[in-house]
Amino acid sequence: MAFLDQMKQLMELKQKMEEAKKRLEAIEVISENEYVRVTANGNRKVKNVEILKQDDKEILEGKLQSAINEVIEKAENVLQSEMMGATKGMMPDSLPGMG
């Protein structure tokens, strides 16, 4: 019977993960500086890049890189939070052989 319980738990986990992915698709995170505004969703996909100022190509390129890295980091934090919420109570506190 334990096997069936585990299978049920895995199916519930899969469903919760799919629901979390859908929620993440709708979440927007933004990173902005004086040169660019980058928008991504909670699944770490860049949705929009808006150039706000373009008077210096080298500075613009650096600011764009910085904003993209920052928005991906923010999205990663949102993703981890959602996934932890989805799996809360589903995973054992300690797995055999993992500590």
C-alpha positions as CSV (number, residue, x, y, z in Angstrom):
1,M,0.0,0.0,0.0
2,A,3.0,2.3,0.6
3,F,3.8,2.2,-3.1
4,L,0.3,3.4,-4.0
5,D,0.6,6.2,-1.5
6,Q,3.9,7.3,-2.9
7,M,2.5,7.3,-6.5
8,K,-0.4,9.4,-5.3
9,Q,1.9,11.8,-3.6
10,L,4.1,12.0,-6.8
11,M,1.0,12.8,-8.9
12,E,-0.1,15.5,-6.5
13,L,3.5,16.9,-6.6
14,K,3.4,16.9,-10.4
15,Q,0.1,18.7,-10.4
16,K,1.3,21.3,-7.9
17,M,4.4,21.9,-9.9
18,E,2.4,22.4,-13.1
19,E,0.2,24.9,-11.3
20,A,3.2,26.8,-10.0
21,K,4.7,27.0,-13.5
22,K,1.4,28.5,-14.7
23,R,1.5,31.1,-11.9
24,L,5.1,31.9,-12.7
25,E,4.2,32.6,-16.3
26,A,1.9,35.4,-15.1
27,I,4.4,37.0,-12.6
28,E,6.4,39.9,-13.8
29,V,9.8,41.0,-12.5
30,I,11.5,44.2,-13.6
31,S,15.0,45.5,-13.5
32,E,15.6,49.1,-14.5
33,N,18.4,51.6,-14.6
34,E,18.8,54.9,-16.3
35,Y,19.5,53.2,-19.7
36,V,17.2,50.1,-19.9
37,R,14.2,48.4,-18.4
38,V,14.1,44.6,-18.7
39,T,11.0,42.6,-17.9
40,A,10.9,38.9,-17.3
41,N,8.4,36.4,-16.0
42,G,8.8,34.1,-13.0
43,N,10.0,31.3,-15.3
44,R,13.1,33.4,-16.1
45,K,12.0,34.3,-19.7
46,V,12.8,37.8,-20.8
47,K,9.6,39.3,-22.1
48,N,10.6,42.9,-22.9
49,V,13.7,45.1,-23.2
50,E,13.1,48.8,-23.4
51,I,16.0,51.2,-24.2
52,L,15.5,54.4,-22.2
53,K,18.7,56.2,-23.1
54,Q,21.3,55.4,-25.8
55,D,23.8,58.2,-25.8
56,D,26.8,55.9,-25.1
57,K,26.9,52.5,-26.7
58,E,29.5,51.0,-24.3
59,I,27.6,52.2,-21.2
60,L,24.3,51.0,-22.7
61,E,25.7,47.5,-23.4
62,G,27.0,47.2,-19.8
63,K,23.7,48.5,-18.3
64,L,21.7,46.1,-20.4
65,Q,23.9,43.1,-19.3
66,S,23.5,44.2,-15.7
67,A,19.8,44.6,-15.9
68,I,19.3,41.2,-17.6
69,N,21.4,39.5,-15.0
70,E,19.5,41.2,-12.2
71,V,16.0,40.4,-13.7
72,I,17.0,36.8,-14.1
73,E,18.2,36.6,-10.5
74,K,14.9,38.2,-9.3
75,A,13.0,35.7,-11.4
76,E,15.1,32.8,-10.0
77,N,14.2,33.9,-6.5
78,V,10.5,34.0,-7.4
79,L,10.8,30.6,-9.1
80,Q,12.4,29.0,-6.0
81,S,9.8,30.5,-3.7
82,E,7.0,29.1,-5.8
83,M,8.5,25.7,-6.1
84,M,9.2,25.5,-2.4
85,G,5.6,26.4,-1.7
86,A,4.4,23.8,-4.2
87,T,6.4,21.0,-2.6
88,K,5.9,22.1,1.1
89,G,4.7,19.1,3.0
90,M,5.2,16.7,0.1
91,M,8.9,15.9,0.6
92,P,10.3,14.0,3.6
93,D,12.4,16.1,6.0
94,S,15.4,13.9,5.3
95,L,16.1,11.5,2.4
96,P,18.0,8.3,3.1
97,G,21.6,8.7,2.1
98,M,21.4,12.5,1.7
99,G,22.9,13.6,5.0
